[in-house]
Amino acid sequence: MGFDLERKLEEFVNNLGYYVWDIKYIDGKKARLDVMIDGVSLYDCAELSRKISAFVDEKNLIRDSYLLTVSSPGINRKLTKFEHYVKSIGKPVKIKTKGGVYKGIIERAENGVVYLKSEREVSINFNEIEKANLNII
């Protein structure tokens, strides 16, 4: 997906008062655009789907036909950006690195380091994280 598409969509949705958690665009014969927005209801998703579709078509951001999905990232959402950790302070998380798997509560996230509170405080450099998600359920 082009950075331009992501940037324009994120700006558009933010201006509507929502926070874009993630955007995925899969190009090809059956192109697909998935937009995950934090803190949305089913009604919000339907409304945002119409608005995003109109915006993408009006700005000609995707030339061919595509399937649009607008949803919440879910309760055990993936954490892929450093700002996701900042927004998730105080929540339980499971983080996988080459060095192992860590579970705990995100205590803080600053200067590219995520700090977890479990049996002891653990600090993990963001660039060493292979996979992470909230671990609420």
N, C-alpha and C positions, 0 to 999 in steps of 0.2 A: 504494500500500500504506500502510496506517496505521502511524504511528510506534509505536503500542501493540503491534501484531503483531510488528514487527521487534525491539523492545526485549524483549518477553517471550520470543521465540524465542532471541535472542542470550543472554539470561540463562540460559535452560534449557540450551542447548548448552554454554555456558561452565561451568556447574555439573557437566556430565558430563566436563569436563576437555579440551574441544576449543576451538579458536578459530574463530569465524565470520568468514570472509573477506568474504562478501557475501550478501545476501538480496534476491531479486526476487520480487515478487508481481504477477501480471498478472490483473486481474479481468475478468470477462466470462462469456460462455456456456461457454467452456472455460477456467475459471480454472486458473492454474498458479502453484505455489510452488517456486522454485528456491533451495536453500540450499547455498552453497559453503563448505566447511570445510577449513582448512589442515591438512596433515599426516595425511590419512586414507588408509586402505587400502580396497580394494573391500569387504572384510568389514566394516570400520567403517561404510562408507556404507550397507550393508544393515541393520546394527544400528541406526544412527542414523535411518534412514528409518522403521523401525517405531516407534522411541521418539518421534520428532518428530510423526509422524502421530497417535499416541495422545494426545500432549500437546495438539496443535492441536484435536483432536476433543473431548477432555475439557474444555478451557477454552473451547470454542466460539469460537475465534479467527477461523475462517472458516465462515460459515453454510452456504454452498452446497458442492456437490461440487467437488473440485479435484484436479489432478495434482501430486504431490510428486516432486521430483527432488533427491537429495542427492548431491553430488559434490565432488571436489577442484577448486580454481580452475585447476589446470593449471600447467605449468612456466613458460609465458610469460603468466602471469596479469595481468589488468588491475589497475592501481593507482588506486583511486578515492577512498580516504580518506587523510588525512595519515598516520595510524598505519601504513598499508601501506608507506609509504616508510621509516618508522622500523624496521619489522620486516624491511625488505629491504636494510639497510645492508650494503655489500660486494658487492652483486649488480649485474650489468649491466642497464641500463634504456634504454628509448627513450621520450623525452618530446616531445610536440608542443604547441607554443604558437602564438599568433598570430605571434610573431616568428621561428618556425622550428622545426626538429627537432633535438633534442639526443640524443646517445648517449654513454654513459659508465657509470662505476661509481658507485653511490650512496655518497658518502663520509660524509655525515651529513644529518640532517633535524631542524631545530630552529626554534622560533619562526615556524612557517609558511613556512620556506624550505628547499628541497631543494638540496643541494650535490652536484654531480657532478664526478668526476675523469675527464677525457679528456685531450686535448692540453694543456689548461689547466683550472683549476677554474672551474666555471660555477655560478652561484647562480640559482635559479628560484623565484619566489614561487608557493606552492601554488595560490593563486586565479587564476593566469595559465595553469595547465596545462589544456589542452583534452582531451588523451588521453595515457595512459601505460601501458606494460606492461613487465614484465621482458623482457629480450632475451637469454635464455640460449641458445637454439638459433638 
